[in-house]
Amino acid sequence: MPLNWSFFAALLMALITGCSQPAAVESTPVPTITPTPAPAVDDTLFGPVDSWESVSPGLERRRYLPSDNALTQMIALRIDPAQFTFRVHYQPAQPLTAQQWIEALPDAVAIINANFFTRDNMALGLVVADGIAHGQSYVDQGGMFAVQDGLPRVQNLILQPYDGSPLEQAVQAFPNLVTDGSPAPITSPNDRITRRSVIGQDQAGRIILLATPFLGLELIPLADYLAAADLDLTTAFNLDGGGSTLLVAPVDGSPQVLVTSFDPVPVVLAVYPR
C-alpha cells in the first residue's frame, strides 16, 4: 500500500541522514553495500508509465519515472477544467492528514497539499478559499494557482504579479519550475532530495497535479525533467513538499490516498466534478 512505502521512504531518508555524520579521525574499512532493489509498484494504484489512464471523463492518471530508480517516480493527474472545478480548503485551527481530508471532503475526487505553512499552521503567501482571502501575496517570487470567473490558471508571480483583483480560489508557493515551457531559473542554497508536490498547466489549459510518494528529486533536476517530459507544461511551480506531500485520487471509483502526508496540513486544493 502507498502508506507502507511512504513510511519506508521516510525511514530510508532517516537512515541516510543518520549515516551522513562526519567520519571518525581513524580510517576504517568501508564495507561493501549491496543496493536495495527498488520497490515493486502496484499499477492499479499508481497508473501506467507509458500512457495516460482515464480514471473518469476529464480525469487521467499516469506515472513518470525521472530515473531508473522507482523511488524517484512521480504520480501525475491531468484534469480538464471543462469537467471539474477546483476549491481551496484552509483550516489553520485544524490541520488534517490525507485520510482525514478525504473524510472531510467526501465529494472531492482529488486532493493535493498546497501552501507552505508555519509551525502554527498559518499558510505562507496568499490563500483564497471560496472568495475569502487570507495572508499576503508573494512579491518577486513563486507561482500562483487561481480561479477567476470560473477559469483556473497557473501563473508565474515574478513575470505576472498578482494585481489584487478578486479571486474565487488561490494558492501560492515557490519556486517556479517551468515557465513558458522551459525550466525556470532556480537559486536554492538548501536544495535537496525530498518528496515534492507540483501544480502546473499544459498547453491545452488542463491542470496537472504531481507528487512523489518516495524519495523525490532536487528542484533543479525536477524543473529540467518536467520541462523535457511529454507533459506539455507551459507553467508549473513547486508546492509544499517533504512531510506535507499529499495526493488523493480515485482508485476503482473511490478516492484513495496515493501519497500520504507525514504531517497534518492546513491548506489543500481539492477537485470536484461539475
C-alpha positions in Angstrom: 0.0 0.0 0.0 1.2 3.6 -0.6 1.3 4.2 3.2 3.8 1.5 3.8 6.1 2.6 1.0 5.9 6.2 2.2 6.9 5.0 5.6 9.7 3.1 4.0 10.9 6.2 2.2 10.9 8.2 5.4 12.8 5.5 7.2 15.3 5.3 4.4 15.8 9.1 4.4 16.3 9.0 8.2 18.9 6.3 7.8 20.7 8.3 5.1 20.7 11.4 7.3 21.9 9.4 10.2 24.8 8.0 8.2 25.9 11.4 6.9 27.7 12.4 10.1 31.4 13.2 9.9 33.6 10.1 9.9 35.9 9.3 12.8 39.5 10.5 12.6 40.9 7.0 12.3 40.2 5.5 8.9 38.1 2.3 8.9 37.4 -0.1 6.1 34.4 0.8 4.1 32.0 -2.2 3.8 30.6 -3.2 0.5 26.9 -2.4 0.4 24.6 -4.2 -2.0 22.0 -1.7 -3.3 18.4 -2.5 -2.2 16.2 -3.3 -5.2 13.6 -0.6 -6.0 10.2 -1.5 -4.6 7.6 -3.1 -6.8 4.8 -0.8 -7.8 1.2 -1.6 -8.0 0.0 -0.2 -11.3 -3.6 -0.5 -10.2 -2.9 2.3 -7.7 -0.3 4.5 -9.4 -1.2 4.0 -13.1 0.9 3.1 -16.1 4.2 4.6 -17.1 3.9 4.8 -20.9 0.5 6.3 -21.3 -2.3 8.2 -19.6 -5.0 6.1 -18.0 -8.6 7.5 -18.0 -10.0 7.5 -14.5 -13.2 9.2 -15.5 -14.1 11.6 -18.3 -11.7 14.6 -18.0 -9.5 13.0 -15.3 -6.4 10.9 -16.2 -3.6 9.3 -14.1 -0.1 8.3 -15.1 3.3 7.6 -13.6 6.5 9.3 -14.6 10.0 7.9 -13.9 12.7 10.6 -13.9 15.3 7.9 -13.5 15.6 4.1 -13.5 15.0 4.1 -9.7 11.3 3.7 -8.8 11.9 5.7 -5.7 12.1 8.9 -7.8 8.8 8.3 -9.6 6.0 10.9 -9.8 2.3 10.3 -9.8 0.5 12.7 -12.2 -3.1 13.7 -12.5 -4.3 15.6 -15.6 -7.6 17.4 -15.1 -9.9 19.0 -17.7 -11.4 22.2 -16.3 -14.5 21.7 -18.5 -15.3 18.6 -16.5 -14.1 19.6 -13.0 -14.0 22.6 -10.6 -11.3 23.5 -8.0 -11.8 24.6 -4.5 -9.3 25.6 -1.8 -9.8 24.5 1.8 -8.0 26.2 4.6 -8.1 25.1 8.3 -5.3 26.6 10.3 -7.0 25.7 13.5 -7.4 22.0 12.5 -4.9 20.7 10.0 -5.7 17.2 8.7 -3.9 14.2 7.4 -4.7 12.8 3.9 -7.2 10.3 5.1 -8.9 13.0 7.3 -9.2 15.3 4.3 -10.9 12.5 2.4 -13.4 12.2 5.2 -13.9 16.0 5.5 -14.4 16.4 1.7 -16.5 13.4 0.7 -17.4 14.9 -2.7 -13.8 15.6 -3.8 -12.3 13.3 -6.3 -8.7 14.5 -5.9 -6.8 16.5 -3.2 -3.2 17.9 -3.1 -1.5 19.8 -0.4 -0.8 23.5 -1.2 1.0 26.4 0.5 3.9 26.3 2.8 2.9 27.0 6.4 4.3 28.0 9.8 4.6 25.9 12.9 1.3 27.4 14.0 -0.3 26.1 10.7 -0.7 29.6 9.2 -0.3 29.5 5.4 2.5 31.5 3.9 1.7 33.6 0.8 -1.9 34.2 -0.3 -4.7 31.7 0.2 -8.2 32.4 -1.2 -10.9 29.9 -0.2 -14.3 30.4 -1.7 -13.7 34.1 -2.2 -12.2 34.7 1.2 -8.6 35.9 1.2 -6.0 35.1 3.8 -2.5 36.4 4.0 -0.5 38.4 1.5 0.6 37.5 -2.0 4.3 36.8 -2.6 6.2 39.5 -4.4 9.0 38.7 -6.9 8.9 35.0 -6.2 6.8 31.9 -6.6 3.8 31.0 -8.5 0.0 31.0 -8.0 -2.9 28.7 -8.9 -6.0 30.8 -9.1 -9.7 30.5 -10.2 -11.1 33.7 -11.5 -14.5 34.0 -13.2 -14.7 30.2 -13.0 -11.5 29.7 -15.0 -8.4 28.1 -13.4 -4.9 29.3 -14.3 -1.3 28.8 -13.1 0.9 31.9 -13.3 4.5 32.9 -12.5 4.3 35.7 -9.9 7.6 37.1 -11.0 6.5 37.7 -14.6 2.8 38.2 -13.8 2.5 39.7 -10.3 -0.9 39.4 -8.6 -2.7 42.7 -9.1 -5.2 42.4 -6.2 -8.2 41.6 -8.3 -10.9 39.4 -6.7 -10.3 35.7 -7.0 -12.6 32.7 -6.2 -9.8 30.4 -5.2 -6.0 30.7 -4.9 -2.9 29.0 -3.5 0.7 30.1 -3.8 4.1 28.6 -3.2 7.7 28.5 -4.7 9.9 28.2 -6.6 8.7 28.3 -10.2 9.7 25.1 -12.1 8.5 25.6 -15.6 8.0 29.0 -17.4 6.8 29.2 -21.0 7.6 25.5 -21.4 11.2 25.8 -20.3 12.9 25.1 -17.0 12.6 28.1 -14.7 15.8 29.6 -13.2 16.2 28.3 -9.7 18.6 29.5 -7.0 18.1 27.4 -3.9 21.0 27.1 -1.4 19.1 24.5 0.6 18.1 22.3 -2.4 18.0 18.6 -1.5 16.4 15.3 -2.4 12.9 15.2 -0.9 9.3 14.4 -1.7 7.7 17.0 -4.0 4.2 18.3 -4.8 3.8 20.3 -8.0 0.9 22.0 -9.9 1.1 23.1 -13.5 -1.0 23.9 -16.6 -0.4 22.4 -20.0 -0.8 23.9 -23.5 -4.4 22.7 -23.7 -5.3 24.5 -20.4 -5.5 21.3 -18.4 -4.3 21.4 -14.8 -1.6 18.9 -13.9 -1.0 17.7 -10.3 2.1 15.7 -9.5 3.5 14.2 -6.3 6.4 12.0 -5.4 5.5 9.2 -2.9 9.0 8.1 -2.2 12.4 10.0 -2.2 11.7 12.6 -4.9 14.2 14.9 -6.6 16.2 18.1 -6.1 14.5 21.2 -7.5 16.8 21.9 -10.5 16.7 18.3 -11.8 12.9 18.3 -11.2 12.5 21.5 -13.3 14.6 20.1 -16.1 12.7 16.9 -16.1 9.2 18.5 -16.1 10.1 20.8 -19.0 11.5 17.9 -21.1 8.8 15.3 -20.3 5.8 14.9 -22.6 3.5 16.8 -20.1 3.4 19.8 -22.5 3.6 22.1 -19.5 3.6 25.8 -20.0 3.8 26.8 -16.3 4.4 24.9 -13.1 5.6 25.6 -9.6 6.6 23.7 -6.5 4.0 23.3 -3.7 5.0 22.4 -0.1 6.7 19.1 -0.1 8.6 16.9 2.3 6.4 15.5 5.1 3.5 17.6 3.8 3.4 15.9 0.4 -0.2 14.6 -0.2 -2.1 13.3 -3.1 -5.6 11.7 -3.2 -7.1 10.4 -6.4 -9.8 7.9 -7.4 -9.0 4.2 -7.5 -11.8 1.8 -8.6 -14.3 4.7 -8.3 -13.4 6.0 -4.8 -10.8 8.4 -3.6 -7.7 6.8 -2.1 -4.5 8.1 -0.6 -1.8 7.7 -3.3 0.7 9.8 -1.4 0.3 10.1 2.3 1.4 13.2 4.3 3.6 12.5 7.3 2.3 15.7 8.9 -1.3 17.2 9.0 -1.6 20.1 6.6 -3.9 23.1 6.9 -4.5 24.0 3.3 -5.3 21.8 0.3 -6.6 22.2 -3.2 -9.5 19.8 -4.0 -11.0 18.8 -7.3 -14.8 18.3 -7.8 -16.9 17.1 -10.7 -19.0 19.7 -12.4 
